[in-house]
Amino acid sequence: MRNVTVSLNDDIYRRARVEAAERDLSLSAFVRVLLEDAMRSDADFRRRKRLQDETLASITSFDAGSRLSRDDVHRR
């Protein structure tokens, strides 16, 4: 595991220490959790964006004018 030095202003440092203590974590562990969550969220966003792009690229033709009428959709 690597060590990283981070500079924070006094207010952010105090607030982060309090938040970490409320979660029963050290400040280092709290920062690690925040970074892991951010990286996981970013990876998930990129995966979803890639899936969206692939889905949109797979739609070769679409004509909104050829949709079923409301009556046809609800006909039983």
Backbone atoms as SQL, in Angstrom:
CREATE TABLE atoms (id INTEGER PRIMARY KEY, chain TEXT, resi INTEGER, resn TEXT, atom TEXT, x REAL, y REAL, z REAL);
INSERT INTO atoms VALUES
  (1, 'A', 1, 'MET', 'N', 0.855, -1.169, 0.000),
  (2, 'A', 1, 'MET', 'CA', 0.000, 0.000, 0.000),
  (3, 'A', 1, 'MET', 'C', 0.906, 1.238, 0.000),
  (4, 'A', 2, 'ARG', 'N', 0.533, 2.248, -0.742),
  (5, 'A', 2, 'ARG', 'CA', 1.300, 3.481, -0.848),
  (6, 'A', 2, 'ARG', 'C', 0.795, 4.524, 0.129),
  (7, 'A', 3, 'ASN', 'N', 1.697, 5.372, 0.586),
  (8, 'A', 3, 'ASN', 'CA', 1.334, 6.518, 1.414),
  (9, 'A', 3, 'ASN', 'C', 1.272, 7.755, 0.536),
  (10, 'A', 4, 'VAL', 'N', 0.312, 8.608, 0.797),
  (11, 'A', 4, 'VAL', 'CA', 0.126, 9.840, 0.040),
  (12, 'A', 4, 'VAL', 'C', -0.037, 10.982, 1.027),
  (13, 'A', 5, 'THR', 'N', 0.595, 12.096, 0.718),
  (14, 'A', 5, 'THR', 'CA', 0.424, 13.287, 1.547),
  (15, 'A', 5, 'THR', 'C', -0.577, 14.208, 0.864),
  (16, 'A', 6, 'VAL', 'N', -1.558, 14.658, 1.615),
  (17, 'A', 6, 'VAL', 'CA', -2.596, 15.536, 1.077),
  (18, 'A', 6, 'VAL', 'C', -2.642, 16.790, 1.938),
  (19, 'A', 7, 'SER', 'N', -2.708, 17.938, 1.290),
  (20, 'A', 7, 'SER', 'CA', -2.828, 19.204, 2.023),
  (21, 'A', 7, 'SER', 'C', -4.285, 19.650, 2.016),
  (22, 'A', 8, 'LEU', 'N', -4.771, 19.998, 3.198),
  (23, 'A', 8, 'LEU', 'CA', -6.153, 20.452, 3.349),
  (24, 'A', 8, 'LEU', 'C', -6.153, 21.747, 4.148),
  (25, 'A', 9, 'ASN', 'N', -7.137, 22.599, 3.860),
  (26, 'A', 9, 'ASN', 'CA', -7.240, 23.783, 4.718),
  (27, 'A', 9, 'ASN', 'C', -7.782, 23.338, 6.078),
  (28, 'A', 10, 'ASP', 'N', -7.605, 24.177, 7.075),
  (29, 'A', 10, 'ASP', 'CA', -7.933, 23.800, 8.453),
  (30, 'A', 10, 'ASP', 'C', -9.392, 23.389, 8.631),
  (31, 'A', 11, 'ASP', 'N', -10.312, 24.109, 7.993),
  (32, 'A', 11, 'ASP', 'CA', -11.730, 23.804, 8.148),
  (33, 'A', 11, 'ASP', 'C', -12.061, 22.419, 7.586),
  (34, 'A', 12, 'ILE', 'N', -11.586, 22.125, 6.391),
  (35, 'A', 12, 'ILE', 'CA', -11.846, 20.817, 5.778),
  (36, 'A', 12, 'ILE', 'C', -11.209, 19.713, 6.617),
  (37, 'A', 13, 'TYR', 'N', -10.000, 19.952, 7.113),
  (38, 'A', 13, 'TYR', 'CA', -9.321, 18.960, 7.950),
  (39, 'A', 13, 'TYR', 'C', -10.153, 18.636, 9.188),
  (40, 'A', 14, 'ARG', 'N', -10.615, 19.664, 9.884),
  (41, 'A', 14, 'ARG', 'CA', -11.417, 19.445, 11.092),
  (42, 'A', 14, 'ARG', 'C', -12.709, 18.707, 10.774),
  (43, 'A', 15, 'ARG', 'N', -13.391, 19.137, 9.732),
  (44, 'A', 15, 'ARG', 'CA', -14.650, 18.484, 9.367),
  (45, 'A', 15, 'ARG', 'C', -14.431, 17.031, 8.958),
  (46, 'A', 16, 'ALA', 'N', -13.347, 16.762, 8.246),
  (47, 'A', 16, 'ALA', 'CA', -13.036, 15.387, 7.832),
  (48, 'A', 16, 'ALA', 'C', -12.705, 14.520, 9.044),
  (49, 'A', 17, 'ARG', 'N', -11.970, 15.076, 10.009),
  (50, 'A', 17, 'ARG', 'CA', -11.648, 14.332, 11.230),
  (51, 'A', 17, 'ARG', 'C', -12.931, 13.967, 11.994),
  (52, 'A', 18, 'VAL', 'N', -13.846, 14.911, 12.083),
  (53, 'A', 18, 'VAL', 'CA', -15.111, 14.658, 12.780),
  (54, 'A', 18, 'VAL', 'C', -15.902, 13.585, 12.041),
  (55, 'A', 19, 'GLU', 'N', -16.009, 13.719, 10.729),
  (56, 'A', 19, 'GLU', 'CA', -16.764, 12.735, 9.935),
  (57, 'A', 19, 'GLU', 'C', -16.132, 11.347, 10.063),
  (58, 'A', 20, 'ALA', 'N', -14.822, 11.272, 10.001),
  (59, 'A', 20, 'ALA', 'CA', -14.124, 9.990, 10.154),
  (60, 'A', 20, 'ALA', 'C', -14.413, 9.395, 11.529),
  (61, 'A', 21, 'ALA', 'N', -14.340, 10.218, 12.576),
  (62, 'A', 21, 'ALA', 'CA', -14.592, 9.732, 13.935),
  (63, 'A', 21, 'ALA', 'C', -16.022, 9.219, 14.075),
  (64, 'A', 22, 'GLU', 'N', -16.974, 9.917, 13.470),
  (65, 'A', 22, 'GLU', 'CA', -18.368, 9.475, 13.534),
  (66, 'A', 22, 'GLU', 'C', -18.565, 8.123, 12.854),
  (67, 'A', 23, 'ARG', 'N', -17.710, 7.822, 11.890),
  (68, 'A', 23, 'ARG', 'CA', -17.778, 6.527, 11.193),
  (69, 'A', 23, 'ARG', 'C', -16.828, 5.504, 11.819),
  (70, 'A', 24, 'ASP', 'N', -16.213, 5.890, 12.919),
  (71, 'A', 24, 'ASP', 'CA', -15.265, 5.026, 13.616),
  (72, 'A', 24, 'ASP', 'C', -14.099, 4.627, 12.708),
  (73, 'A', 25, 'LEU', 'N', -13.589, 5.611, 11.951),
  (74, 'A', 25, 'LEU', 'CA', -12.465, 5.411, 11.040),
  (75, 'A', 25, 'LEU', 'C', -11.361, 6.417, 11.355),
  (76, 'A', 26, 'SER', 'N', -10.154, 6.048, 10.994),
  (77, 'A', 26, 'SER', 'CA', -9.081, 7.035, 11.025),
  (78, 'A', 26, 'SER', 'C', -9.283, 7.965, 9.836),
  (79, 'A', 27, 'LEU', 'N', -8.619, 9.095, 9.866),
  (80, 'A', 27, 'LEU', 'CA', -8.724, 10.011, 8.726),
  (81, 'A', 27, 'LEU', 'C', -8.196, 9.349, 7.461),
  (82, 'A', 28, 'SER', 'N', -7.119, 8.601, 7.597),
  (83, 'A', 28, 'SER', 'CA', -6.547, 7.895, 6.454),
  (84, 'A', 28, 'SER', 'C', -7.545, 6.890, 5.870),
  (85, 'A', 29, 'ALA', 'N', -8.183, 6.112, 6.725),
  (86, 'A', 29, 'ALA', 'CA', -9.170, 5.135, 6.256),
  (87, 'A', 29, 'ALA', 'C', -10.372, 5.835, 5.632),
  (88, 'A', 30, 'PHE', 'N', -10.776, 6.952, 6.215),
  (89, 'A', 30, 'PHE', 'CA', -11.910, 7.713, 5.671),
  (90, 'A', 30, 'PHE', 'C', -11.602, 8.210, 4.260),
  (91, 'A', 31, 'VAL', 'N', -10.411, 8.761, 4.077),
  (92, 'A', 31, 'VAL', 'CA', -10.007, 9.244, 2.743),
  (93, 'A', 31, 'VAL', 'C', -9.932, 8.070, 1.766),
  (94, 'A', 32, 'ARG', 'N', -9.413, 6.939, 2.219),
  (95, 'A', 32, 'ARG', 'CA', -9.333, 5.751, 1.362),
  (96, 'A', 32, 'ARG', 'C', -10.731, 5.323, 0.912),
  (97, 'A', 33, 'VAL', 'N', -11.686, 5.300, 1.839),
  (98, 'A', 33, 'VAL', 'CA', -13.070, 4.923, 1.500),
  (99, 'A', 33, 'VAL', 'C', -13.651, 5.898, 0.480),
  (100, 'A', 34, 'LEU', 'N', -13.433, 7.191, 0.702),
  (101, 'A', 34, 'LEU', 'CA', -13.950, 8.191, -0.240),
  (102, 'A', 34, 'LEU', 'C', -13.362, 8.000, -1.633),
  (103, 'A', 35, 'LEU', 'N', -12.061, 7.774, -1.708),
  (104, 'A', 35, 'LEU', 'CA', -11.415, 7.591, -3.016),
  (105, 'A', 35, 'LEU', 'C', -11.874, 6.296, -3.687),
  (106, 'A', 36, 'GLU', 'N', -11.997, 5.226, -2.906),
  (107, 'A', 36, 'GLU', 'CA', -12.470, 3.966, -3.487),
  (108, 'A', 36, 'GLU', 'C', -13.880, 4.118, -4.035),
  (109, 'A', 37, 'ASP', 'N', -14.751, 4.783, -3.286),
  (110, 'A', 37, 'ASP', 'CA', -16.122, 5.018, -3.750),
  (111, 'A', 37, 'ASP', 'C', -16.139, 5.861, -5.015),
  (112, 'A', 38, 'ALA', 'N', -15.297, 6.894, -5.051),
  (113, 'A', 38, 'ALA', 'CA', -15.242, 7.770, -6.230),
  (114, 'A', 38, 'ALA', 'C', -14.756, 6.994, -7.449),
  (115, 'A', 39, 'MET', 'N', -13.750, 6.161, -7.284),
  (116, 'A', 39, 'MET', 'CA', -13.221, 5.388, -8.412),
  (117, 'A', 39, 'MET', 'C', -14.234, 4.362, -8.891),
  (118, 'A', 40, 'ARG', 'N', -14.934, 3.735, -7.948),
  (119, 'A', 40, 'ARG', 'CA', -15.954, 2.754, -8.305),
  (120, 'A', 40, 'ARG', 'C', -17.094, 3.438, -9.060),
  (121, 'A', 41, 'SER', 'N', -17.523, 4.602, -8.586),
  (122, 'A', 41, 'SER', 'CA', -18.605, 5.339, -9.251),
  (123, 'A', 41, 'SER', 'C', -18.191, 5.767, -10.646),
  (124, 'A', 42, 'ASP', 'N', -16.947, 6.229, -10.783),
  (125, 'A', 42, 'ASP', 'CA', -16.448, 6.660, -12.085),
  (126, 'A', 42, 'ASP', 'C', -16.390, 5.488, -13.051),
  (127, 'A', 43, 'ALA', 'N', -15.921, 4.332, -12.574),
  (128, 'A', 43, 'ALA', 'CA', -15.853, 3.142, -13.419),
  (129, 'A', 43, 'ALA', 'C', -17.247, 2.706, -13.839),
  (130, 'A', 44, 'ASP', 'N', -18.209, 2.761, -12.915),
  (131, 'A', 44, 'ASP', 'CA', -19.580, 2.381, -13.226),
  (132, 'A', 44, 'ASP', 'C', -20.187, 3.338, -14.250),
  (133, 'A', 45, 'PHE', 'N', -19.909, 4.651, -14.093),
  (134, 'A', 45, 'PHE', 'CA', -20.409, 5.629, -15.060),
  (135, 'A', 45, 'PHE', 'C', -19.851, 5.339, -16.451),
  (136, 'A', 46, 'ARG', 'N', -18.534, 5.087, -16.538),
  (137, 'A', 46, 'ARG', 'CA', -17.928, 4.810, -17.847),
  (138, 'A', 46, 'ARG', 'C', -18.505, 3.543, -18.464),
  (139, 'A', 47, 'ARG', 'N', -18.754, 2.499, -17.641),
  (140, 'A', 47, 'ARG', 'CA', -19.338, 1.263, -18.153),
  (141, 'A', 47, 'ARG', 'C', -20.740, 1.517, -18.693),
  (142, 'A', 48, 'ARG', 'N', -21.539, 2.269, -17.943),
  (143, 'A', 48, 'ARG', 'CA', -22.905, 2.578, -18.396),
  (144, 'A', 48, 'ARG', 'C', -22.893, 3.453, -19.650),
  (145, 'A', 49, 'LYS', 'N', -21.969, 4.390, -19.716),
  (146, 'A', 49, 'LYS', 'CA', -21.852, 5.257, -20.902),
  (147, 'A', 49, 'LYS', 'C', -21.478, 4.421, -22.120),
  (148, 'A', 50, 'ARG', 'N', -20.547, 3.475, -21.949),
  (149, 'A', 50, 'ARG', 'CA', -20.143, 2.603, -23.052),
  (150, 'A', 50, 'ARG', 'C', -21.329, 1.759, -23.516),
  (151, 'A', 51, 'LEU', 'N', -22.100, 1.192, -22.572),
  (152, 'A', 51, 'LEU', 'CA', -23.273, 0.400, -22.939),
  (153, 'A', 51, 'LEU', 'C', -24.309, 1.242, -23.671),
  (154, 'A', 52, 'GLN', 'N', -24.499, 2.476, -23.218),
  (155, 'A', 52, 'GLN', 'CA', -25.441, 3.373, -23.888),
  (156, 'A', 52, 'GLN', 'C', -24.976, 3.650, -25.312),
  (157, 'A', 53, 'ASP', 'N', -23.691, 3.954, -25.467),
  (158, 'A', 53, 'ASP', 'CA', -23.163, 4.236, -26.812),
  (159, 'A', 53, 'ASP', 'C', -23.306, 3.026, -27.728),
  (160, 'A', 54, 'GLU', 'N', -23.036, 1.822, -27.191),
  (161, 'A', 54, 'GLU', 'CA', -23.177, 0.608, -27.996),
  (162, 'A', 54, 'GLU', 'C', -24.634, 0.386, -28.388),
  (163, 'A', 55, 'THR', 'N', -25.538, 0.609, -27.460),
  (164, 'A', 55, 'THR', 'CA', -26.964, 0.420, -27.750),
  (165, 'A', 55, 'THR', 'C', -27.434, 1.397, -28.817),
  (166, 'A', 56, 'LEU', 'N', -27.058, 2.661, -28.657),
  (167, 'A', 56, 'LEU', 'CA', -27.468, 3.659, -29.648),
  (168, 'A', 56, 'LEU', 'C', -26.862, 3.368, -31.012),
  (169, 'A', 57, 'ALA', 'N', -25.625, 2.886, -31.038),
  (170, 'A', 57, 'ALA', 'CA', -24.979, 2.560, -32.307),
  (171, 'A', 57, 'ALA', 'C', -25.632, 1.359, -32.976),
  (172, 'A', 58, 'SER', 'N', -26.233, 0.464, -32.192),
  (173, 'A', 58, 'SER', 'CA', -26.861, -0.731, -32.764),
  (174, 'A', 58, 'SER', 'C', -28.230, -0.430, -33.386),
  (175, 'A', 59, 'ILE', 'N', -28.797, 0.719, -33.089),
  (176, 'A', 59, 'ILE', 'CA', -30.086, 1.090, -33.672),
  (177, 'A', 59, 'ILE', 'C', -29.807, 1.665, -35.058),
  (178, 'A', 60, 'THR', 'N', -30.127, 0.867, -36.074),
  (179, 'A', 60, 'THR', 'CA', -29.784, 1.283, -37.436),
  (180, 'A', 60, 'THR', 'C', -30.881, 2.101, -38.098),
  (181, 'A', 61, 'SER', 'N', -32.110, 1.837, -37.718),
  (182, 'A', 61, 'SER', 'CA', -33.186, 2.641, -38.299),
  (183, 'A', 61, 'SER', 'C', -34.322, 2.761, -37.301),
  (184, 'A', 62, 'PHE', 'N', -34.914, 3.919, -37.295),
  (185, 'A', 62, 'PHE', 'CA', -36.034, 4.171, -36.394),
  (186, 'A', 62, 'PHE', 'C', -36.917, 5.209, -37.065),
  (187, 'A', 63, 'ASP', 'N', -38.190, 4.899, -37.168),
  (188, 'A', 63, 'ASP', 'CA', -39.134, 5.825, -37.771),
  (189, 'A', 63, 'ASP', 'C', -40.287, 6.016, -36.796),
  (190, 'A', 64, 'ALA', 'N', -40.325, 7.143, -36.148),
  (191, 'A', 64, 'ALA', 'CA', -41.364, 7.412, -35.159),
  (192, 'A', 64, 'ALA', 'C', -42.746, 7.437, -35.788),
  (193, 'A', 65, 'GLY', 'N', -42.824, 7.688, -37.078),
  (194, 'A', 65, 'GLY', 'CA', -44.109, 7.748, -37.752),
  (195, 'A', 65, 'GLY', 'C', -44.766, 6.390, -37.922),
  (196, 'A', 66, 'SER', 'N', -44.009, 5.314, -37.803),
  (197, 'A', 66, 'SER', 'CA', -44.578, 3.977, -38.023),
  (198, 'A', 66, 'SER', 'C', -44.973, 3.292, -36.722),
  (199, 'A', 67, 'ARG', 'N', -45.132, 4.058, -35.666),
  (200, 'A', 67, 'ARG', 'CA', -45.536, 3.476, -34.389),
  (201, 'A', 67, 'ARG', 'C', -46.995, 3.059, -34.426),
  (202, 'A', 68, 'LEU', 'N', -47.346, 2.164, -33.506),
  (203, 'A', 68, 'LEU', 'CA', -48.738, 1.747, -33.381),
  (204, 'A', 68, 'LEU', 'C', -49.551, 2.908, -32.815),
  (205, 'A', 69, 'SER', 'N', -50.802, 2.953, -33.207),
  (206, 'A', 69, 'SER', 'CA', -51.687, 3.971, -32.635),
  (207, 'A', 69, 'SER', 'C', -52.011, 3.590, -31.199),
  (208, 'A', 70, 'ARG', 'N', -52.533, 4.537, -30.462),
  (209, 'A', 70, 'ARG', 'CA', -52.895, 4.288, -29.064),
  (210, 'A', 70, 'ARG', 'C', -53.946, 3.178, -28.982),
  (211, 'A', 71, 'ASP', 'N', -54.934, 3.205, -29.899),
  (212, 'A', 71, 'ASP', 'CA', -55.965, 2.170, -29.921),
  (213, 'A', 71, 'ASP', 'C', -55.386, 0.797, -30.199),
  (214, 'A', 72, 'ASP', 'N', -54.427, 0.711, -31.143),
  (215, 'A', 72, 'ASP', 'CA', -53.800, -0.568, -31.467),
  (216, 'A', 72, 'ASP', 'C', -52.993, -1.108, -30.283),
  (217, 'A', 73, 'VAL', 'N', -52.346, -0.228, -29.560),
  (218, 'A', 73, 'VAL', 'CA', -51.553, -0.647, -28.407),
  (219, 'A', 73, 'VAL', 'C', -52.446, -1.228, -27.326),
  (220, 'A', 74, 'HIS', 'N', -53.606, -0.634, -27.123),
  (221, 'A', 74, 'HIS', 'CA', -54.487, -1.044, -26.032),
  (222, 'A', 74, 'HIS', 'C', -55.592, -2.006, -26.460),
  (223, 'A', 75, 'ARG', 'N', -55.600, -2.394, -27.713),
  (224, 'A', 75, 'ARG', 'CA', -56.615, -3.346, -28.190),
  (225, 'A', 75, 'ARG', 'C', -56.310, -4.712, -27.593),
  (226, 'A', 76, 'ARG', 'N', -57.336, -5.392, -27.108),
  (227, 'A', 76, 'ARG', 'CA', -57.139, -6.715, -26.490),
  (228, 'A', 76, 'ARG', 'C', -57.823, -7.758, -27.292);
